Amino acid sequence: MAAARKRKQIEPTAEDLSNVEFETSEEVDVAPLRKQFSVQKQIEPTAEDLSNVEFETSEEVDVAPTFDAMGLREDLVRGIYAYGFEKPSAIQQRAIKQIINGRDVIAQAQSGTGKTATFSISVLQGLNTTIRETQALILSPTRELAGQIQKVILALGDYMNVQCHACVGGTNVGEDIRKLDYGQHVVSGTPGRVFDMIRRRNLRTRSIKMLVMDEADEMLNKGFKEQIYDIYRYLPPGAQVVLLSATLPHEILEMTSKFMTNPIRILVKRLVFRIYCNDFLLY
């Protein structure tokens, strides 16, 4: 009769690799097997511990350990804490002050590093809410992302009476026209619809001080290159440019050379678990 299968699942710890469920036909001693494993342990970043985030900058930058140390407007700081943030992430500590001081910034960062809040806070800090003119334009590759960014802007700017509209394809053009004619401090949108609204003169660019391009590599992959260039031509001279991208292929670097003035580059990597056995990646 075959031996009964024994199933054992252990709570994961930082040491024993038991975040993997396993089965054996009988009890085995795993201690000798551990010697065969070459383990690279890198832990997901938390708000409290930034030591597990790898970063590089093209020049020395001041590190702001708290949101209060960034010199942000009081109503914005209230919105940041109300949103649930307690401590800035690595990219927020290094990039926000550079952006609000007027520098063009290239941030090479993946999702989950706090990049959306980085440029959202920077955009909000620079707004003059007493005039209902579009002062910041945020481009992203998908309707979903543009909508998410709009929600973050409105939430962080909850105490600022901010107007922000998501201007994306696949929605009612008449609603876009109505919202833009009413006046929006920030427009978050996809390049195709944004350029359409600029050509129709419903999205007026005369007061735009900052252009943010989020997931720029994905926008190029989706064929938005020409629309991005066309949009940029309508912006006032000297508009600040902030570009965020997981990768920096040649087309992105070409774009930065044409759009940006002496940009500072910030690279932030999330650290992950990697487990190798006999040179094969297991996880």
Phi, psi and omega per residue, in radians:
M1 nan 2.339 -3.092
A2 -1.150 2.511 3.104
A3 -1.119 2.477 3.134
A4 -1.129 2.432 3.111
R5 -1.342 2.297 3.113
K6 -1.859 2.278 -3.087
R7 -1.982 2.247 -3.096
K8 -2.352 2.229 3.076
Q9 -2.204 2.152 -3.048
I10 -1.897 2.529 3.066
E11 -1.038 2.355 -3.131
P12 -1.158 2.502 3.028
T13 -2.298 3.024 -3.124
A14 -1.310 -0.191 -2.951
E15 -1.927 -0.583 -2.820
D16 -1.873 0.169 3.079
L17 1.095 0.226 -3.039
S18 -1.509 0.397 2.867
N19 -1.395 0.276 3.040
V20 -2.023 2.229 3.078
E21 -1.389 2.414 -3.110
F22 -2.470 2.798 3.078
E23 -2.290 2.529 3.035
T24 -2.383 2.684 3.116
S25 -1.350 -0.297 3.055
E26 -2.729 2.929 3.138
E27 -1.109 2.378 3.093
V28 -2.294 2.699 3.072
D29 -1.623 2.013 -3.067
V30 -1.561 -0.127 -3.073
A31 -0.998 -0.809 3.136
P32 -1.104 -0.519 -3.107
L33 -1.207 -0.490 -3.096
R34 -1.050 -0.499 -3.114
K35 -1.161 -0.360 -3.119
Q36 -1.459 -0.172 -3.051
F37 -1.652 2.322 2.949
S38 -1.825 1.946 -2.989
V39 -1.896 2.209 2.965
Q40 -1.809 1.961 -3.074
K41 -1.834 2.031 3.104
Q42 -2.360 2.313 -2.914
I43 -1.870 2.533 3.109
E44 -1.028 2.490 -3.121
P45 -1.207 2.581 3.010
T46 -2.188 2.912 -3.136
A47 -1.173 -0.444 -3.054
E48 -1.539 -0.484 -3.024
D49 -2.197 1.796 -3.134
L50 -1.611 0.061 -3.099
S51 -1.267 -0.275 3.116
N52 -1.719 0.448 3.015
V53 -2.089 2.266 3.124
E54 -1.673 2.329 -3.126
F55 -2.546 2.728 3.055
E56 -2.471 2.599 3.021
T57 -2.292 2.644 -3.096
S58 -1.316 -0.248 3.066
E59 -2.712 2.948 -3.126
E60 -1.120 2.358 3.080
V61 -2.283 2.623 3.038
D62 -1.257 2.450 3.103
V63 -1.830 2.090 3.122
A64 -1.670 1.924 -3.033
P65 -1.260 -0.361 -3.125
T66 -2.377 2.838 3.057
F67 -1.162 -0.577 3.135
D68 -1.133 -0.449 -3.108
A69 -1.439 -0.014 -3.070
M70 -1.585 -0.102 -3.127
G71 1.250 0.562 -3.113
L72 -1.413 2.721 3.097
R73 -1.118 2.597 -2.999
E74 -1.102 -0.737 -3.110
D75 -1.173 -0.479 3.063
L76 -1.279 -0.751 3.113
V77 -1.042 -0.706 3.082
R78 -1.025 -0.757 3.132
G79 -1.146 -0.645 3.125
I80 -1.094 -0.835 -3.130
Y81 -1.224 -0.627 3.109
A82 -1.143 -0.521 3.120
Y83 -1.239 -0.337 3.099
G84 1.990 -0.039 3.091
F85 -1.280 2.440 3.067
E86 -2.007 -0.718 -3.090
K87 -2.444 2.418 -3.129
P88 -1.175 2.583 3.064
S89 -1.324 3.077 -3.090
A90 -1.023 -0.795 -3.119
I91 -1.214 -0.617 3.106
Q92 -1.152 -0.681 3.125
Q93 -1.083 -0.529 -3.019
R94 -1.803 -0.500 -2.994
A95 -1.710 -0.589 -3.004
I96 -1.039 -0.828 -3.116
K97 -1.132 -0.626 3.104
Q98 -1.098 -0.735 -3.113
I99 -1.220 -0.802 -3.097
I100 -1.230 -0.296 3.032
N101 -1.491 0.021 3.019
G102 1.712 0.062 -3.118
R103 -1.329 2.491 2.890
D104 -1.263 2.388 -3.022
V105 -2.304 2.330 2.947
I106 -1.890 2.023 3.128
A107 -1.979 1.998 3.079
Q108 -1.652 1.794 -3.008
A109 -2.610 2.565 3.102
Q110 -1.607 2.941 3.023
S111 -1.065 2.536 3.122
G112 1.649 0.012 3.134
T113 -1.698 -0.063 -3.118
G114 1.611 0.350 -3.048
K115 -1.223 -0.639 -3.119
T116 -1.088 -0.797 3.104
A117 -1.159 -0.517 3.131
T118 -1.028 -0.950 -3.110
F119 -1.361 -0.464 3.110
S120 -1.143 -0.798 3.100
I121 -1.085 -0.737 -3.133
S122 -1.118 -0.743 3.099
V123 -1.066 -0.836 -3.092
L124 -1.105 -0.657 3.141
Q125 -1.062 -0.571 -3.058
G126 -1.571 0.036 -3.063
L127 -1.417 2.525 2.913
N128 -1.880 1.735 -3.023
T129 -1.377 -0.050 3.095
T130 -1.366 -0.266 3.058
I131 -2.024 2.343 -3.086
R132 -1.668 1.238 3.106
E133 -2.230 2.603 3.085
T134 -1.229 2.060 -3.071
Q135 -1.971 -0.250 3.113
A136 -2.498 2.411 3.135
L137 -2.153 2.187 -3.119
I138 -2.037 2.093 3.126
L139 -1.839 2.424 3.093
S140 -2.535 2.845 -2.962
P141 -1.377 -0.335 -3.054
T142 -2.315 2.731 3.080
R143 -1.069 -0.704 -3.087
E144 -1.095 -0.783 -3.131
L145 -1.161 -0.724 3.108
A146 -1.050 -0.688 3.105
G147 -1.182 -0.685 3.096
Q148 -1.101 -0.728 3.141
I149 -1.121 -0.724 3.088
Q150 -0.991 -0.769 -3.129
K151 -1.115 -0.694 3.121
V152 -1.145 -0.760 3.116
I153 -1.032 -0.826 -3.111
L154 -1.159 -0.649 -3.140
A155 -1.218 -0.837 -3.141
L156 -1.169 -0.546 3.140
G157 -1.670 0.414 -3.051
D158 -1.027 -0.564 -3.109
Y159 -1.659 0.123 -3.063
M160 -1.904 -0.062 -3.087
N161 1.021 0.844 -3.077
V162 -1.490 2.448 3.000
Q163 -1.847 2.155 3.133
C164 -2.424 2.272 -3.100
H165 -2.116 2.395 3.033
A166 -1.570 1.996 -3.047
C167 -1.911 1.667 -2.974
V168 -2.337 2.739 3.083
G169 -1.180 2.788 3.118
G170 1.417 0.132 3.114
T171 -2.108 3.018 -3.069
N172 -1.202 2.110 -3.137
V173 -1.117 -0.668 3.139
G174 -1.044 -0.642 3.104
E175 -1.179 -0.702 3.056
D176 -1.023 -0.818 -3.115
I177 -1.065 -0.768 -3.135
R178 -1.085 -0.804 -3.127
K179 -1.134 -0.755 -3.100
L180 -1.214 -0.644 3.099
D181 -1.173 -0.526 3.083
Y182 -1.164 -0.607 3.123
G183 1.970 2.143 -3.131
Q184 -2.266 2.275 3.097
H185 -1.209 -0.639 -3.096
V186 -2.305 2.405 3.011
V187 -2.083 2.183 3.069
S188 -1.960 2.096 -3.055
G189 -2.763 3.094 3.043
T190 -1.615 2.590 -2.993
P191 -1.003 -0.700 -3.091
G192 -1.068 -0.904 -3.125
R193 -1.209 -0.663 3.122
V194 -1.059 -0.809 -3.133
F195 -1.136 -0.624 3.089
D196 -1.060 -0.755 -3.139
M197 -1.205 -0.555 3.069
I198 -1.189 -0.766 3.139
R199 -1.116 -0.603 3.109
R200 -1.329 -0.156 -3.124
R201 1.176 0.380 2.995
N202 -1.509 -0.519 3.016
L203 -1.742 1.832 -3.107
R204 -1.565 2.276 -3.008
T205 -1.773 0.015 -2.981
R206 -1.087 -0.456 -3.097
S207 -1.842 0.110 -3.113
I208 -1.236 2.156 -3.133
K209 -1.832 -0.341 -3.066
M210 -2.489 2.336 2.992
L211 -1.961 2.173 3.075
V212 -1.955 2.250 3.058
M213 -2.009 1.836 -3.117
D214 -1.657 2.438 -3.089
E215 0.895 0.932 -3.067
A216 -1.043 -0.647 3.129
D217 -1.100 -0.659 3.119
E218 -1.207 -0.621 3.093
M219 -1.092 -0.708 3.107
L220 -1.181 -0.679 3.115
N221 -1.072 -0.516 -3.130
K222 -1.552 0.063 3.049
G223 1.478 0.436 -3.101
F224 -1.617 0.164 -3.023
K225 -0.992 -0.849 -3.079
E226 -1.131 -0.705 3.127
Q227 -1.123 -0.653 3.127
I228 -1.110 -0.788 3.108
Y229 -1.090 -0.716 3.135
D230 -1.119 -0.735 3.109
I231 -1.075 -0.783 -3.099
Y232 -1.052 -0.611 -3.123
R233 -1.135 -0.395 -3.138
Y234 -1.532 -0.153 -3.083
L235 -1.383 2.680 3.086
P236 -1.083 2.581 3.080
P237 -1.013 2.434 3.103
G238 1.453 0.126 3.090
A239 -1.058 2.382 3.140
Q240 -1.256 2.495 -3.116
V241 -2.164 2.260 3.051
V242 -2.129 2.157 -3.086
L243 -2.106 2.279 3.111
L244 -2.148 2.319 -3.061
S245 -2.748 2.470 3.091
A246 -1.269 -0.554 3.111
T247 -2.256 2.827 -3.139
L248 -2.222 1.258 3.098
P249 -1.206 3.048 -3.063
H250 -0.982 -0.728 -3.106
E251 -1.084 -0.621 3.099
I252 -1.184 -0.798 -3.138
L253 -1.102 -0.638 3.072
E254 -1.099 -0.724 3.120
M255 -1.121 -0.761 -3.120
T256 -1.128 -0.594 3.138
S257 -1.182 -0.476 -3.128
K258 -1.577 -0.544 -3.020
F259 -1.679 -0.451 -2.864
M260 -2.016 2.642 3.138
T261 -2.022 2.015 3.094
N262 0.784 0.978 -3.079
P263 -1.248 2.611 2.979
I264 -1.657 2.385 -3.089
R265 -1.905 2.287 -3.131
I266 -2.191 2.175 3.120
L267 -1.933 2.186 3.102
V268 -2.259 2.242 3.112
K269 -2.077 2.315 2.942
R270 -1.315 2.479 3.137
L271 -1.736 2.485 -3.012
V272 -2.302 2.893 3.016
F273 -1.328 2.346 2.952
R274 -2.332 2.231 -3.119
I275 -2.116 2.191 -3.123
Y276 -2.028 2.480 3.005
C277 -2.294 2.057 -3.128
N278 0.909 0.776 3.077
D279 1.249 0.133 3.065
F280 -1.804 2.364 3.107
L281 -1.317 2.081 3.114
L282 -1.630 -0.633 -3.020
Y283 -2.741 nan nan
